[in-house]
Amino acid sequence: MAEAGHPPQEKPLQETRPTRCGFVALIGAPNAGKSTLLNQLVGAKVSIVSRKVQTTRTQVRGIALSGVAQVIFVDTPGIFAPKRRLDRAMVTSAWGGATDADLIGVLIDVERFDNEENTRLLEKLAELKQPKFLILNKIDLVAKEKLLQITTQVNELGRFEATFMIAALTGYGVKDVLAWLETRLPLGPWLYPEDQISDAPLRFLAAEITREKIFERLHDELPYRSTVETESWQQRPDGSVRIEQTIYVEREGQRKIVLGEGGQTIKAIGQKARVEISEAAEAKVHLFLFVKVRENWSDDPERYREMGLEFPKG
């Protein structure tokens, strides 16, 4: 009961911390582990992973939450010396993703530190004005002495606000990256709903999953001469989804490789892709794959637009 002459004290309003939101580009040499790291940060599969280099062809965004912060990660194609038109488009996309971000995470595979790609990457970083932080990946695969040597060497070549040591495959050290980013992102409202983990449409993700399974199954037999497009996506009355995808290759010989003897190869690719697409779509999936020859698809501007890439002229 309040004392006479004194109004009753109001309960203090519950303190609310201001939210933060921003874009973080992940850049690095091919096969540094960017896609694996992105999937760990988000806690779900949003980018395809392969032992082959240059599998990420365009920018893929994954959305993670940490405390009051919504972190929008941009997984970019690996930085490498481009030789073909598609290579040039991928590298342009990678640097574009870095230029537009609030912060840049530079990922280096410590197992393969001494290579031209990393040297070129670190030299180019000086041109980017955004704050940068260093992520050393696969630290469980090298001796501590070598790890310390690499850490010192890289920090001498570039200015980084922080250095993190992780093993993306197991998730070791990944939460430390998120916790640090929570304090570094700009103040502002979240740009996506709380439960959204990617801005990529399911049709795109489904095509990427199938492309990943092609890489896994065919290894070196079909390097980069294939692309996958989701042609139709039909919701059925029973809640399942009927999906038709076309795998485009450049030559008849490549079509035969994808089909395999008696259609066994494409059947195996379809089975594995269907499982992961079902998980992403949260529905039973009926997947139908077709293989067609589209000569010189990698020189077709329309294909680049569908992949979210700019078509390099010349």
C-alpha positions in Angstrom: 0.0 0.0 0.0 1.4 3.4 -0.9 2.2 5.9 1.8 -0.2 8.9 2.3 0.7 11.8 0.0 2.8 9.6 -2.3 1.3 8.1 -5.5 1.9 4.4 -6.0 5.1 3.7 -7.9 4.7 2.4 -11.4 6.5 -0.8 -12.4 9.4 0.0 -14.6 8.9 -0.8 -18.3 10.7 -4.0 -19.4 13.9 -3.0 -21.1 14.1 -4.0 -24.8 17.5 -4.0 -26.5 17.6 -2.5 -30.0 17.8 -5.0 -32.8 20.7 -5.3 -35.3 20.8 -6.4 -38.9 23.3 -6.5 -41.6 25.0 -8.3 -44.5 28.2 -10.3 -44.1 30.0 -11.6 -47.2 32.0 -14.8 -47.0 34.8 -14.8 -49.5 37.8 -17.0 -50.1 39.6 -19.3 -52.5 37.7 -22.1 -54.2 36.9 -25.0 -51.8 37.9 -23.0 -48.7 34.7 -24.3 -47.0 32.4 -21.2 -47.4 29.3 -23.2 -48.2 29.9 -25.7 -45.3 30.4 -22.8 -43.0 27.3 -21.0 -44.2 25.2 -24.1 -43.6 26.6 -24.4 -40.0 26.0 -20.7 -39.3 22.4 -20.9 -40.5 21.8 -24.4 -39.0 20.3 -25.8 -42.2 21.3 -26.5 -45.7 21.1 -23.4 -47.9 24.2 -23.8 -50.1 25.5 -26.9 -51.9 28.7 -28.5 -50.7 31.1 -30.4 -52.9 34.7 -31.6 -52.9 35.0 -30.0 -56.3 36.1 -26.4 -56.5 33.9 -23.6 -57.9 30.6 -25.3 -57.2 29.0 -22.1 -55.9 28.2 -20.2 -59.0 26.3 -17.2 -57.7 25.6 -15.4 -54.4 23.6 -17.5 -52.0 22.1 -15.8 -48.9 21.6 -17.6 -45.6 20.0 -15.9 -42.6 21.1 -16.6 -39.0 19.9 -15.2 -35.7 22.2 -14.4 -32.7 20.6 -12.6 -29.8 19.1 -9.4 -31.0 20.9 -9.6 -34.4 19.8 -11.0 -37.7 22.9 -11.8 -39.7 22.4 -12.2 -43.5 25.4 -14.1 -44.8 26.3 -14.0 -48.5 28.1 -17.1 -49.7 30.0 -16.1 -52.8 31.8 -18.1 -55.5 35.4 -18.8 -54.9 38.0 -16.2 -55.9 40.2 -17.7 -58.6 41.9 -16.8 -61.9 39.1 -16.8 -64.5 39.7 -18.5 -67.8 36.2 -19.0 -69.3 33.2 -16.7 -69.6 31.4 -18.5 -66.8 34.5 -18.2 -64.6 34.6 -14.4 -65.1 30.9 -14.1 -64.2 31.5 -16.1 -61.0 34.5 -14.0 -59.9 32.6 -10.7 -60.7 29.7 -12.0 -58.5 32.1 -12.8 -55.7 33.6 -9.4 -55.5 30.2 -7.8 -56.0 28.9 -9.6 -52.9 31.9 -8.4 -50.9 31.5 -4.8 -52.1 27.8 -4.6 -51.0 28.3 -6.1 -47.5 28.5 -4.4 -44.1 31.4 -6.7 -43.1 33.6 -9.2 -44.9 34.6 -12.6 -43.6 37.7 -13.9 -45.2 37.9 -17.6 -45.1 41.2 -19.4 -45.5 41.7 -23.2 -45.7 44.9 -23.6 -43.5 45.6 -26.9 -45.2 46.0 -25.2 -48.5 47.2 -21.8 -47.4 50.2 -21.4 -49.8 48.5 -21.0 -53.1 48.0 -18.3 -55.8 44.3 -17.9 -55.0 45.0 -16.9 -51.4 47.8 -14.5 -52.4 45.6 -12.9 -55.0 42.7 -12.6 -52.6 44.7 -11.0 -49.8 46.3 -8.5 -52.2 42.8 -7.5 -53.6 41.4 -7.1 -50.1 43.2 -3.8 -49.6 40.8 -2.3 -52.2 37.7 -3.0 -50.1 36.9 -0.4 -47.4 34.5 -2.5 -45.3 35.6 -3.9 -42.0 37.1 -7.4 -42.4 37.5 -10.4 -40.1 39.6 -13.5 -40.6 38.3 -17.1 -40.4 40.9 -19.9 -40.5 39.2 -23.1 -41.4 40.2 -26.8 -40.9 42.4 -26.0 -37.9 42.0 -29.6 -36.7 44.0 -30.8 -39.7 47.3 -28.9 -39.1 49.8 -28.7 -36.3 49.6 -25.8 -33.8 53.0 -24.4 -34.8 51.9 -24.1 -38.5 48.6 -22.6 -37.5 50.3 -19.9 -35.5 52.6 -19.2 -38.3 49.7 -18.8 -40.8 47.8 -16.6 -38.4 50.8 -14.2 -38.0 51.5 -14.2 -41.8 47.9 -13.4 -42.8 47.5 -10.7 -40.2 50.6 -9.0 -41.5 49.2 -9.1 -45.1 45.8 -7.7 -44.2 44.0 -5.6 -41.5 41.4 -7.8 -39.7 39.3 -6.7 -36.7 39.3 -10.3 -35.3 40.6 -13.7 -36.1 38.6 -16.9 -35.6 39.8 -20.5 -35.8 37.1 -23.0 -36.8 36.4 -26.4 -38.2 33.4 -25.8 -40.4 32.7 -29.4 -41.0 32.1 -30.2 -37.3 30.9 -26.7 -36.3 33.8 -26.1 -34.0 34.2 -22.3 -33.3 31.2 -21.3 -35.4 29.2 -19.9 -32.5 32.1 -17.6 -31.6 31.8 -16.0 -35.0 28.1 -15.4 -34.6 28.5 -14.0 -31.1 31.1 -11.5 -32.3 29.0 -10.5 -35.3 26.0 -9.8 -33.0 27.9 -6.8 -31.5 29.3 -5.5 -34.9 26.2 -5.3 -37.1 24.5 -1.9 -37.6 21.5 -1.1 -35.5 18.2 -1.6 -37.4 15.1 -3.7 -37.8 15.3 -7.3 -39.1 14.8 -7.6 -42.8 13.3 -11.1 -42.9 10.8 -13.1 -40.7 12.3 -14.8 -37.7 11.9 -18.3 -39.2 13.3 -17.6 -42.7 16.8 -19.1 -43.3 17.4 -18.1 -46.9 16.1 -15.7 -49.5 16.5 -18.2 -52.3 13.3 -19.6 -53.7 12.7 -23.4 -53.2 12.8 -23.9 -57.0 16.4 -22.6 -57.0 17.5 -24.5 -54.0 16.0 -27.7 -55.4 18.0 -27.2 -58.6 21.1 -26.6 -56.6 20.6 -29.8 -54.6 20.4 -31.8 -57.8 23.5 -30.2 -59.1 25.3 -31.1 -56.0 24.3 -34.7 -56.4 25.6 -34.7 -60.0 29.0 -33.5 -58.7 29.1 -36.1 -56.0 28.2 -39.0 -58.4 30.3 -38.0 -61.4 33.4 -36.6 -59.8 35.8 -35.7 -62.6 33.7 -37.1 -65.5 31.6 -34.0 -65.9 33.5 -31.0 -64.5 31.5 -27.9 -65.0 29.6 -28.5 -68.2 26.2 -29.0 -66.7 23.5 -26.9 -65.2 20.1 -27.8 -63.6 16.8 -25.9 -64.0 13.6 -26.6 -62.2 11.0 -26.5 -65.0 7.8 -27.2 -63.0 6.7 -27.3 -59.4 3.2 -28.5 -58.8 1.6 -28.8 -55.4 -0.7 -31.9 -55.3 -3.9 -32.3 -53.4 -2.3 -34.7 -51.0 0.3 -32.1 -50.0 3.1 -33.7 -52.0 5.0 -31.8 -54.7 5.7 -32.9 -58.2 8.9 -31.5 -59.5 10.4 -31.7 -63.0 14.0 -30.7 -63.5 16.1 -30.6 -66.6 19.9 -31.2 -66.5 21.5 -29.4 -69.4 24.9 -30.5 -70.8 26.8 -29.4 -73.9 27.4 -32.6 -75.8 25.7 -35.9 -76.4 28.6 -37.8 -74.8 28.0 -35.8 -71.6 24.3 -36.7 -71.7 25.2 -40.4 -71.8 27.5 -40.0 -68.8 24.7 -38.4 -66.8 22.2 -41.1 -67.8 24.6 -44.0 -67.1 24.1 -47.5 -68.3 20.4 -48.4 -68.3 19.7 -45.0 -66.7 21.3 -46.1 -63.4 23.3 -42.9 -62.9 20.5 -40.5 -63.2 18.3 -42.7 -61.1 20.9 -42.6 -58.3 21.2 -38.8 -58.6 17.5 -38.4 -58.5 17.1 -40.6 -55.4 19.6 -38.7 -53.4 18.3 -35.3 -54.5 14.7 -36.2 -53.7 15.6 -36.9 -50.1 17.2 -33.5 -49.5 14.6 -31.6 -51.6 11.9 -33.2 -49.4 13.6 -32.0 -46.3 13.9 -28.5 -47.7 10.3 -28.4 -49.0 9.0 -30.1 -45.8 6.8 -32.3 -48.1 6.9 -35.6 -50.0 8.5 -35.0 -53.3 8.0 -36.7 -56.6 11.1 -35.8 -58.6 11.5 -36.3 -62.4 14.8 -35.7 -64.0 15.5 -35.2 -67.7 18.8 -34.7 -69.5 19.0 -32.5 -72.6 21.9 -31.3 -74.8 22.1 -27.5 -75.0 25.2 -26.7 -76.9 27.3 -23.9 -75.6 24.9 -23.1 -72.8 27.8 -21.4 -70.9 27.8 -18.8 -73.7 24.0 -18.1 -73.5 23.1 -14.8 -71.7 19.7 -16.3 -70.6 21.4 -19.0 -68.7 23.4 -16.5 -66.8 20.3 -14.5 -65.9 18.7 -17.6 -64.5 21.7 -18.3 -62.3 21.7 -14.7 -61.1 25.0 -13.8 -62.9 25.9 -10.9 -65.1 26.8 -12.0 -68.6 30.4 -10.9 -69.3 30.8 -9.5 -72.8 33.8 -10.5 -75.0 
